[in-house]
Every structure is written in structure tokens, then in C-alpha cells.
Amino acid sequence: MPRCLGLFMLFFVNTFSFLLAAKGALAYDLKKVKAFGLELLWEKELEDVSFYARAGHPADACLRFSKNGKMLALGTFTGRLMLFSAESGRLIWEKRVPEGMVKRVAFSEDGRVLYYGAQSPDAEVCALETKTGKRLWCFNTAKSLERGTPAAPGDIYGVYKLPGIYRLKVLPGGDLLVLGLHSWYDEKKSTWRRLSRLWRLSPAGQVRWAYPKDGPAPVTMIYADADHKGQVVATVTLMPSEYEGDRQKPGPPPQSFVALSGRSGKEIFIYQLTPLKPYFKRVSAWESVAVSPDGHFGALGASDGRLFIFDLKAKRLLHTLNLATPIVIGGFPVAASLSYGTFGANSIFYVVSGESTLPYGLPMAGDKPAGPHPKARMLFAVEPASAKVLWQFPSPFKLQGVALDPQGKTLAVAAAAFRREDVRVRQFGVLVFDLTRPGGGLTRFAGYFPTLGPCFFHLAVSPDSRLIAVVENPWRDEIGRMFGSYRLLVLKR
């Protein structure tokens, strides 16, 4: 083990021992935590979500700073939309979204408008004045994706069966890129249905184009991205709808990388993805679709450990990197997923690998690998043209979520939970990297702030790279004790 990493792990264990000694191991004063490179600026306690934590389910959250860095928006799992002064933590105003969660938030370029996307029966995208909170307009995506049925009380996963906004990105000139998805078990038709659609909306909420043009695609489009000028859009299609009536709808094929014109919404090219056999029966992905700022490259991280790099100008697959693909340990294959990735301002692609896991769907009684994958829990920096891994950072934590400031100077990653059993050290918190430093991952590693509970993967870095915002979740250990809470933390470098 490198000496720097060993010292970092020793720091973590000592810090966590301090946390466990504070207030009966259930809570602590974050301002007393002696963190490396980060300190708490302010915090805000949110709702009690222990009901979900006891079932091992984290509560979603989404964070964004305004372009001038003066405001911070938060959307919560319980439907709260909150606008804060980023520096002081003063609550400017708060709204409620009924029967769902605030899935995404984003600011207009001038900071005068706050947009949010909901996961709710109507899955609306709405625009509000930041000064007053006044609603300016709403766009109902459920008219295309079909309206959802409100979740029954006590149904932990019910909200995810509602249509939701899975991507909300403000483009130059004020347009919005919106991705809506509805995946649910249709009781009337006794089958799983999956409908997705992309829209480009004007600042006034008018549709400039939709993809597919004539209605929703009968597949899961889980995430999408665009270049800085909004000229190229990329998405990935995964599982198809199982309802025969949906399959008659036009749309891209499942298991595909799709590139679109950002101006018209027309297809530029489609690349058919193939499963990594014999270990995987299909390709899966999460928030790992990205387009480089100049629109030249596209990237897709897959759950089988492969990284696909596309030349969007040449309309072809450029490279396939086996960053964390299966290796055999103790007679069984072990892989690590690439679930979160983004391009920096310099067009370097940053992607994190997850925990060591057995490939999903294999006929095995257990789900724990015999040993760790050597590329699990890793942050990679990849140059897309050459497919060269410029540097990497081996983490003692499970990493999830990647956030960058607009200039690409600071990168933040959340540390979260994997399994309740056999976890002797609670590996939670926020890691920060200074991308302006030369050298490898360990020399760029610039800060760590520990938390008692796991941090959700939608975190944010302020435009001046000075502040990091993250939401902590409560955590239930193997004997039923609860640690941490559902709270917003704003950290200062």
C-alpha cells in the first residue's frame, strides 16, 4: 500500500473513532471534527427519514449552486424545494412538491430562475423566480409518459414507480435539456412498462424538439448529457418495455448508445451495445453518460466495468477500456461497475468504480465475492483521444457521484455504504481533489470530511471551487443502531 494512502486510512480510522465517542455514537457536532482540507461552513437538518434508513434505503437529494455562487438549491426525497444563501445558510424560501420528490434542480445562467424536475404523478418540470419563489411555468411530462399512481403509505419504493425527471441541464442561451422516464409494473396489463423521452425546452417552457418525435420510446433511457454549446446530446437505452402495445411505438433500439443533434433532436448515430458474455446477459448503466465540452467525444461507463469512448464527429466507437471488467477470484468472476462519470473543462473524463461484486444474474447462492477486484473503489482520469489513464486514486471507501466546478479545478466524490454486514469501519464522507496539481491521484487528493452516515451521490461544487455541498443520510448498522441524519452540509476548502 502506498505510504500516503496508508496515512490517509490511519487518519480516517482515528477520526471515526472520535465520531463514535461523540454523543453515544448516534450524532456529533460536525464543527468539532478535525478534517483534512475541509471544514464545515454550515449545516441544515432536514426531515426524519429513519423509516427508509431502517430498510437500508437512502433518501434522494439534489444540489446546485447558482452561476455566481451566491445561491444553493436543494431538492429532497420528501418533496421540499429549498433555496439558500450559499455563504450564510440563510433560507431564502421553501416550496413543497406534493406526492413525490424533487428529483433535479438547476439555475438559469443569470440566476433569476430556478428550475426543478419532480418524480411525481405528473413529473413536472417547473420554473420559479429565485427572488420570490413565484411559479412562472410548468411542463407536464406525464402527458407523454403516462401519469403515475401516488405511492401507498409505507411503500418505500413506490415513488420510483412514478414518472420522473432523470436529467435537467441548462444549455447556453437558456434552453433546457430534459429527460423523463417512467418505469412501473402496470397492474391492469400485468407487465412491466418502460417509457422514456428527451425534450429541449425554451426558457419559457415551449418544446423546441422531442426525441422520439412522435411519442415516448418504449425503453429505459436512464441518463443524458450535452456539450457546452448544446450541439450534441447523448443518451443510453437499456431495458425495453415488456408490454406488447408499447413495443409498437417508434424509438431507438434497447441496449444502445444514442447521439442526437442538439439543434434538431435528430439521430446522428446509434451504436448497439453487446453484453460482456458469459458473465453478463445485458448492458446496464447509471449516471455515466457524458459528452465532452467541445462535443468531440462521448463516454459511457457500464456496470460490467467497461468504458466506451465515442468519437461523435466521426460517428463511431473509438475505444473500449476494460477498467474493471470481471476477473476470476476463488473460481468466481468479480467485477466493479462504472456508474458515475463526467468530463472536465479540459475534456478529461473522470469516472469512479464501485464495490467488488459478482455479476448480476449469475446462478449463485451468495452475492459476496471471494476477494476484492483490484480496480474497485477507484477514481480514474482518462484522456479520451488516446484512451490513456492519466492517473487514478485507490480509495478505501465505496465511491459514488462525481461533481466538478465549471472551470474544472476541483472534483468532489461522495463516500457511501455498500453492505450493512461485516462493515467494521463506516466509510462515509466527502473526498476532494485539486485538479490543478501535477502528478497522480494521491498528490491531487486535497481533502476529506468524514460523516457518520453515507453521502448521497448528487453533490455540488461552487463555481469558485471553494464550497462543496452534500446531503448525508442516516445509517442503520447490523445490530439496528442508527447513525447520522438526513442533513445538508456545506463544506469550505
C-alpha positions as CSV (number, residue, x, y, z in Angstrom):
1,M,0.0,0.0,0.0
2,P,1.4,3.5,-0.9
3,R,2.6,5.4,2.2
4,C,0.2,8.4,1.5
5,L,-2.8,6.1,1.2
6,G,-1.8,4.3,4.4
7,L,-1.6,7.5,6.3
8,F,-4.9,8.6,4.9
9,M,-6.6,5.4,6.1
10,L,-5.0,5.8,9.5
11,F,-6.4,9.3,9.7
12,F,-9.8,8.0,8.8
13,V,-9.9,5.3,11.4
14,N,-8.7,7.8,14.1
15,T,-11.3,10.4,13.0
16,F,-14.1,7.8,13.0
17,S,-13.1,6.7,16.5
18,F,-13.6,10.3,17.6
19,L,-17.0,10.3,16.0
20,L,-18.1,7.1,17.7
21,A,-17.1,8.6,21.0
22,A,-19.3,11.6,20.5
23,K,-22.9,11.7,21.8
24,G,-23.4,7.9,22.2
25,A,-22.3,7.2,18.7
26,L,-25.6,8.4,17.2
27,A,-24.7,12.0,16.4
28,Y,-21.9,14.5,16.8
29,D,-21.0,18.2,16.4
30,L,-19.5,18.5,12.9
31,K,-17.8,21.7,13.8
32,K,-15.6,19.8,16.2
33,V,-14.4,17.4,13.5
34,K,-10.8,17.9,12.6
35,A,-11.0,17.1,8.9
36,F,-8.3,17.2,6.3
37,G,-8.5,20.1,3.8
38,L,-12.2,20.8,4.5
39,E,-14.2,22.4,7.3
40,L,-17.9,22.7,8.0
41,L,-19.3,26.1,7.0
42,W,-23.0,25.4,7.9
43,E,-25.5,22.6,8.1
44,K,-29.3,22.2,7.9
45,E,-31.2,19.3,9.4
46,L,-33.9,18.0,7.0
47,E,-36.7,15.5,7.6
48,D,-36.7,12.4,9.6
49,V,-36.1,9.6,7.0
50,S,-35.2,6.9,9.5
51,F,-38.2,4.8,8.2
52,Y,-36.3,4.4,4.9
53,A,-32.9,4.1,6.5
54,R,-34.1,1.1,8.6
55,A,-34.9,-0.7,5.4
56,G,-31.4,0.1,4.0
57,H,-32.7,2.7,1.5
58,P,-31.1,6.2,1.2
59,A,-33.2,9.3,0.7
60,D,-32.5,11.1,-2.6
61,A,-31.3,14.7,-2.8
62,C,-30.1,17.0,-5.5
63,L,-28.0,20.1,-5.1
64,R,-26.9,23.0,-7.4
65,F,-25.1,26.3,-6.9
66,S,-26.1,29.3,-9.0
67,K,-23.6,30.5,-11.6
68,N,-22.4,33.4,-9.4
69,G,-22.1,31.0,-6.4
70,K,-24.3,33.1,-4.2
71,M,-27.3,30.7,-4.0
72,L,-27.6,27.0,-3.4
73,A,-30.7,25.0,-4.3
74,L,-31.8,21.7,-2.7
75,G,-34.4,19.2,-3.7
76,T,-35.3,16.5,-1.2
77,F,-36.8,13.0,-1.2
78,T,-39.8,14.2,0.7
79,G,-40.7,16.9,-1.9
80,R,-39.0,20.0,-0.4
81,L,-37.5,22.6,-2.7
82,M,-35.3,24.9,-0.7
83,L,-33.2,28.0,-1.8
84,F,-30.3,29.1,0.5
85,S,-27.7,31.8,0.6
86,A,-24.7,29.7,-0.1
87,E,-22.3,31.5,2.2
88,S,-24.5,32.1,5.3
89,G,-27.0,29.2,5.0
90,R,-29.9,31.6,5.3
91,L,-33.1,30.1,3.9
92,I,-34.5,32.4,1.2
93,W,-37.7,30.5,0.6
94,E,-39.1,26.9,0.5
95,K,-41.7,25.2,-1.5
96,R,-43.4,21.7,-1.4
97,V,-44.0,19.3,-4.3
98,P,-46.9,17.1,-3.5
99,E,-47.0,13.3,-3.8
100,G,-43.3,12.9,-4.9
101,M,-39.7,14.0,-4.6
102,V,-37.8,16.9,-6.1
103,K,-35.5,14.8,-8.4
104,R,-33.5,17.5,-10.1
105,V,-32.7,21.3,-9.7
106,A,-30.9,23.8,-11.9
107,F,-30.4,27.5,-12.2
108,S,-30.7,29.8,-15.3
109,E,-27.5,31.3,-16.4
110,D,-28.4,34.7,-14.9
111,G,-29.6,33.2,-11.6
112,R,-33.0,34.7,-11.9
113,V,-34.8,31.4,-12.4
114,L,-34.7,28.1,-10.5
115,Y,-35.9,25.0,-12.4
116,Y,-36.8,21.8,-10.8
117,G,-37.9,18.4,-12.0
118,A,-40.1,16.1,-10.0
119,Q,-40.7,12.4,-9.6
120,S,-44.4,12.5,-9.0
121,P,-47.7,11.5,-10.7
122,D,-47.3,14.4,-13.3
123,A,-43.4,14.5,-13.4
124,E,-43.4,18.2,-14.0
125,V,-40.5,20.5,-14.9
126,C,-41.2,23.9,-13.4
127,A,-39.6,27.4,-13.4
128,L,-39.7,29.7,-10.4
129,E,-38.4,33.2,-9.7
130,T,-35.4,32.9,-7.4
131,K,-36.2,36.3,-5.8
132,T,-39.8,35.5,-4.8
133,G,-40.4,31.7,-5.4
134,K,-43.2,32.6,-7.8
135,R,-44.0,29.9,-10.3
136,L,-43.5,31.0,-13.9
137,W,-44.5,27.9,-15.8
138,C,-44.6,24.1,-15.6
139,F,-44.2,21.4,-18.2
140,N,-46.1,18.1,-17.6
141,T,-44.0,15.2,-19.0
142,A,-46.6,12.6,-17.8
143,K,-48.9,13.6,-20.7
144,S,-46.4,11.7,-22.8
145,L,-45.0,9.2,-20.3
146,E,-48.4,8.4,-18.7
147,R,-49.5,9.6,-15.3
148,G,-48.4,7.7,-12.3
149,T,-50.4,6.5,-9.3
150,P,-49.3,8.1,-5.9
151,A,-47.3,5.7,-3.8
152,A,-49.2,3.9,-1.0
153,P,-48.2,4.8,2.6
154,G,-45.3,2.7,3.7
155,D,-44.3,1.8,0.2
156,I,-40.5,2.6,0.3
157,Y,-40.0,2.1,-3.5
158,G,-43.4,3.5,-4.6
159,V,-42.1,6.9,-5.6
160,Y,-39.7,5.3,-8.1
161,K,-42.6,3.7,-9.9
162,L,-43.8,7.3,-10.8
163,P,-42.6,9.2,-13.9
164,G,-39.6,11.3,-13.1
165,I,-37.1,13.8,-14.4
166,Y,-33.8,12.0,-14.6
167,R,-31.8,14.8,-16.3
168,L,-32.2,18.5,-16.2
169,K,-29.5,20.6,-17.7
170,V,-29.4,24.3,-18.7
171,L,-27.9,24.9,-22.1
172,P,-26.3,28.1,-23.5
173,G,-29.0,30.6,-24.3
174,G,-31.2,29.3,-21.5
175,D,-32.8,26.3,-23.1
176,L,-33.3,23.1,-21.0
177,L,-32.4,19.5,-21.8
178,V,-35.0,17.3,-20.0
179,L,-35.0,13.5,-19.8
180,G,-38.2,11.9,-18.5
181,L,-38.6,8.2,-17.6
182,H,-41.5,6.1,-16.3
183,S,-40.7,2.5,-15.3
184,W,-43.5,0.7,-13.5
185,Y,-45.5,-2.5,-13.1
186,D,-48.8,-1.9,-14.8
187,E,-51.4,-3.8,-12.7
188,K,-54.0,-3.6,-15.4
189,K,-51.8,-5.1,-18.0
190,S,-49.9,-7.4,-15.6
191,T,-46.5,-6.4,-17.0
192,W,-43.6,-4.1,-16.6
193,R,-43.7,-1.0,-18.8
194,R,-40.9,1.4,-19.6
195,L,-41.3,4.8,-21.4
196,S,-38.7,7.5,-21.9
197,R,-38.4,10.7,-23.8
198,L,-36.0,13.6,-24.2
199,W,-37.1,17.2,-24.7
200,R,-35.3,20.5,-25.4
201,L,-37.4,23.3,-23.9
202,S,-37.1,27.0,-24.4
203,P,-36.6,29.3,-21.3
204,A,-40.4,29.8,-21.5
205,G,-41.1,26.1,-21.3
206,Q,-42.0,25.6,-25.0
207,V,-40.9,22.5,-26.8
208,R,-38.2,23.0,-29.4
209,W,-37.9,19.3,-30.1
210,A,-38.7,16.0,-28.6
211,Y,-37.0,12.6,-29.1
212,P,-38.6,10.4,-30.2
213,K,-40.5,13.0,-32.2
214,D,-44.0,11.3,-32.2
215,G,-44.1,9.9,-28.6
216,P,-42.1,8.2,-25.9
217,A,-39.6,5.5,-26.6
218,P,-40.6,2.0,-25.2
219,V,-37.2,1.7,-23.5
220,T,-35.4,2.9,-20.4
221,M,-33.3,6.0,-21.1
222,I,-31.6,6.4,-17.7
223,Y,-29.4,9.5,-18.3
224,A,-28.3,12.0,-20.9
225,D,-25.8,14.8,-21.4
226,A,-24.9,17.6,-23.9
227,D,-21.8,19.6,-24.8
228,H,-21.3,23.1,-23.6
229,K,-22.9,24.6,-26.7
230,G,-25.9,22.2,-26.7
231,Q,-25.0,21.0,-30.2
232,V,-24.7,17.3,-29.4
233,V,-26.8,15.2,-27.0
234,A,-26.0,11.6,-25.9
235,T,-28.1,9.1,-24.0
236,V,-28.2,5.3,-23.4
237,T,-31.1,2.9,-23.9
238,L,-31.3,-0.1,-21.6
239,M,-34.2,-2.4,-21.0
240,P,-37.3,-2.5,-23.3
241,S,-40.9,-2.2,-22.2
242,E,-42.5,-5.7,-21.8
243,Y,-45.9,-4.5,-22.9
244,E,-46.6,-5.5,-26.5
245,G,-48.6,-2.4,-27.1
246,D,-45.6,-0.2,-26.1
247,R,-43.3,-2.1,-28.5
248,Q,-45.2,-0.8,-31.5
249,K,-44.1,2.8,-30.6
250,P,-41.2,4.2,-32.6
251,G,-37.8,4.8,-30.9
252,P,-34.2,3.7,-30.6
253,P,-33.4,0.0,-30.0
254,P,-32.6,-1.1,-26.4
255,Q,-29.0,-1.6,-25.3
256,S,-27.7,1.3,-27.4
257,F,-25.6,4.5,-27.2
258,V,-27.5,7.2,-29.0
259,A,-26.1,10.5,-30.2
260,L,-28.5,13.3,-31.3
261,S,-28.3,16.7,-32.8
262,G,-28.8,19.2,-30.0
263,R,-30.4,21.6,-32.5
264,S,-33.0,19.4,-34.1
265,G,-33.2,16.2,-31.9
266,K,-32.5,14.0,-34.9
267,E,-30.3,11.0,-34.6
268,I,-26.6,11.4,-35.5
269,F,-25.7,7.8,-34.9
270,I,-26.6,4.7,-32.8
271,Y,-24.1,2.2,-31.5
272,Q,-25.5,-1.2,-30.5
273,L,-24.0,-2.4,-27.2
274,T,-23.3,-6.1,-26.7
275,P,-23.3,-7.9,-23.3
276,L,-20.0,-9.0,-21.9
277,K,-20.6,-12.7,-22.1
278,P,-20.5,-15.1,-20.4
279,Y,-20.7,-13.0,-17.2
280,F,-23.4,-10.6,-18.2
281,K,-26.6,-11.1,-20.1
282,R,-27.2,-7.4,-20.8
283,V,-25.6,-4.0,-20.6
284,S,-26.5,-1.8,-17.6
285,A,-25.5,1.8,-16.8
286,W,-26.4,4.6,-14.5
287,E,-25.2,8.2,-14.4
288,S,-22.2,7.6,-16.6
289,V,-23.2,9.0,-20.0
290,A,-21.2,12.2,-20.8
291,V,-20.3,14.5,-23.7
292,S,-17.1,16.4,-23.7
293,P,-17.4,20.2,-23.6
294,D,-16.4,20.6,-27.2
295,G,-18.8,17.9,-28.4
296,H,-16.0,15.8,-29.9
297,F,-16.2,12.8,-27.5
298,G,-18.9,10.8,-25.8
299,A,-18.3,8.4,-22.9
300,L,-20.4,5.6,-21.3
301,G,-19.4,3.6,-18.2
302,A,-21.1,0.2,-17.8
303,S,-21.9,-1.9,-14.8
304,D,-19.7,-4.7,-16.3
305,G,-16.6,-2.5,-15.8
306,R,-16.2,-1.4,-19.4
307,L,-15.7,2.2,-20.5
308,F,-16.8,3.1,-24.0
309,I,-15.4,6.2,-25.7
310,F,-17.0,7.5,-28.9
311,D,-15.8,10.0,-31.5
312,L,-19.0,11.9,-32.0
313,K,-17.6,13.8,-35.0
314,A,-16.6,10.6,-36.8
315,K,-19.7,8.9,-35.6
316,R,-18.0,5.8,-34.3
317,L,-16.8,3.9,-31.3
318,L,-13.2,5.0,-30.7
319,H,-12.1,2.9,-27.7
320,T,-13.3,0.2,-25.3
321,L,-11.4,0.2,-22.0
322,N,-11.6,-2.8,-19.6
323,L,-11.2,-0.7,-16.5
324,A,-12.9,-3.0,-14.0
325,T,-14.2,-6.0,-16.0
326,P,-14.6,-9.4,-14.4
327,I,-11.6,-11.4,-13.1
328,V,-11.8,-14.8,-11.6
329,I,-11.2,-15.0,-7.8
330,G,-11.8,-18.2,-5.9
331,G,-13.4,-19.7,-9.0
332,F,-16.0,-16.9,-9.4
333,P,-16.0,-13.8,-11.5
334,V,-15.7,-10.5,-9.7
335,A,-16.3,-7.1,-11.4
336,A,-16.8,-3.4,-10.4
337,S,-19.3,-1.1,-12.0
338,L,-18.6,2.3,-13.6
339,S,-21.7,4.1,-12.5
340,Y,-20.7,7.8,-12.3
341,G,-18.7,9.8,-14.8
342,T,-18.3,13.3,-16.2
343,F,-16.0,15.4,-18.4
344,G,-13.9,18.2,-17.0
345,A,-13.4,21.6,-18.7
346,N,-10.2,20.2,-20.3
347,S,-12.2,17.2,-21.8
348,I,-10.6,14.7,-19.4
349,F,-13.1,12.1,-18.4
350,Y,-13.4,11.3,-14.7
351,V,-15.1,8.1,-13.7
352,V,-15.4,6.1,-10.4
353,S,-15.7,2.4,-10.0
354,G,-17.9,0.8,-7.4
355,E,-17.6,-2.1,-5.0
356,S,-16.4,-5.6,-5.9
357,T,-19.4,-7.6,-6.9
358,L,-20.5,-10.8,-8.5
359,P,-22.1,-10.3,-12.0
360,Y,-25.8,-9.8,-11.6
361,G,-28.0,-12.7,-12.7
362,L,-25.4,-15.5,-12.3
363,P,-26.8,-18.7,-10.8
364,M,-25.1,-18.3,-7.4
365,A,-26.5,-18.7,-3.9
366,G,-24.4,-15.8,-2.4
367,D,-23.7,-12.3,-3.6
368,K,-20.3,-11.7,-1.9
369,P,-17.1,-12.1,-3.9
370,A,-14.2,-14.2,-2.7
371,G,-11.9,-11.2,-2.9
372,P,-11.7,-7.6,-4.0
373,H,-11.4,-6.5,-7.6
374,P,-8.0,-4.6,-7.9
375,K,-9.8,-1.7,-9.7
376,A,-12.8,-1.4,-7.4
377,R,-13.2,1.8,-5.4
378,M,-11.1,3.7,-7.9
379,L,-11.2,7.2,-9.4
380,F,-9.9,7.3,-12.9
381,A,-8.8,10.2,-15.1
382,V,-9.0,9.2,-18.8
383,E,-7.8,11.1,-21.8
384,P,-10.4,10.2,-24.5
385,A,-8.4,10.6,-27.7
386,S,-5.7,8.1,-26.7
387,A,-7.8,6.2,-24.0
388,K,-4.8,6.7,-21.7
389,V,-5.5,6.6,-17.9
390,L,-3.6,9.7,-16.8
391,W,-3.9,9.0,-13.1
392,Q,-6.0,7.1,-10.7
393,F,-6.8,7.2,-7.0
394,P,-7.4,4.0,-5.0
395,S,-9.9,4.7,-2.3
396,P,-10.6,2.8,1.0
397,F,-14.2,3.9,0.5
398,K,-17.1,3.0,-1.8
399,L,-17.2,6.0,-4.2
400,Q,-20.3,7.3,-5.7
401,G,-21.2,10.6,-7.5
402,V,-18.8,13.0,-9.2
403,A,-19.1,16.8,-9.1
404,L,-16.9,19.4,-10.7
405,D,-16.7,23.2,-10.7
406,P,-17.3,24.8,-14.2
407,Q,-13.5,25.6,-14.6
408,G,-12.5,22.0,-13.8
409,K,-10.3,22.9,-10.9
410,T,-11.9,20.9,-8.1
411,L,-13.5,17.5,-8.1
412,A,-15.6,16.1,-5.3
413,V,-16.7,12.5,-4.7
414,A,-19.1,11.1,-2.1
415,A,-18.4,8.1,0.0
416,A,-21.3,5.8,0.8
417,A,-22.4,2.5,2.1
418,F,-22.3,-0.9,0.4
419,R,-23.4,-3.6,2.8
420,R,-24.6,-3.5,6.4
421,E,-22.9,-6.8,7.3
422,D,-19.2,-7.1,8.0
423,V,-18.5,-3.4,7.8
424,R,-16.2,-2.7,10.7
425,V,-15.4,0.9,9.6
426,R,-18.2,3.1,8.4
427,Q,-16.6,4.6,5.3
428,F,-18.6,7.8,4.7
429,G,-17.8,11.4,3.8
430,V,-16.6,13.6,1.0
431,L,-13.3,13.4,-0.8
432,V,-11.9,16.4,-2.7
433,F,-9.2,16.6,-5.4
434,D,-7.3,19.6,-6.7
435,L,-7.1,19.1,-10.4
436,T,-4.6,21.9,-10.9
437,R,-1.9,20.0,-9.1
438,P,0.6,17.9,-11.2
439,G,1.2,14.3,-10.6
440,G,-1.0,11.3,-9.8
441,G,-4.2,10.8,-7.7
442,L,-2.5,10.8,-4.3
443,T,-0.8,14.2,-4.9
444,R,-4.1,15.7,-6.2
445,F,-6.0,14.4,-3.2
446,A,-6.7,17.6,-1.3
447,G,-9.3,16.9,1.4
448,Y,-11.6,14.6,3.2
449,F,-14.5,15.3,5.5
450,P,-16.0,12.4,7.5
451,T,-19.7,11.9,8.2
452,L,-21.5,9.3,10.3
453,G,-23.9,8.4,7.5
454,P,-23.4,7.8,3.8
455,C,-23.5,10.8,1.5
456,F,-25.9,10.8,-1.4
457,F,-24.4,10.8,-4.9
458,H,-25.8,14.2,-6.1
459,L,-23.3,16.6,-4.6
460,A,-22.2,20.0,-5.9
461,V,-19.0,22.2,-6.1
462,S,-19.4,26.0,-6.2
463,P,-18.2,27.9,-9.3
464,D,-15.2,29.3,-7.4
465,S,-14.4,25.7,-6.2
466,R,-14.4,27.0,-2.6
467,L,-17.6,25.3,-1.3
468,I,-18.8,21.7,-1.5
469,A,-22.4,20.8,-0.8
470,V,-23.6,17.3,0.1
471,V,-26.5,15.6,1.8
472,E,-25.8,13.0,4.5
473,N,-28.2,10.1,5.1
474,P,-28.8,8.2,8.3
475,W,-27.4,4.7,8.5
476,R,-28.5,1.6,10.3
477,D,-25.8,-0.9,11.3
478,E,-26.1,-4.7,11.6
479,I,-27.5,-4.6,15.2
480,G,-30.1,-1.9,14.5
481,R,-28.3,1.3,15.7
482,M,-28.9,4.5,13.8
483,F,-26.0,6.8,12.9
484,G,-26.1,10.2,11.3
485,S,-29.1,12.1,10.0
486,Y,-30.7,13.4,6.8
487,R,-29.0,16.8,6.6
488,L,-27.4,19.3,4.2
489,L,-23.7,20.0,4.8
490,V,-21.9,22.9,3.2
491,L,-18.1,22.5,3.5
492,K,-15.4,25.1,2.9
493,R,-12.0,24.4,1.4
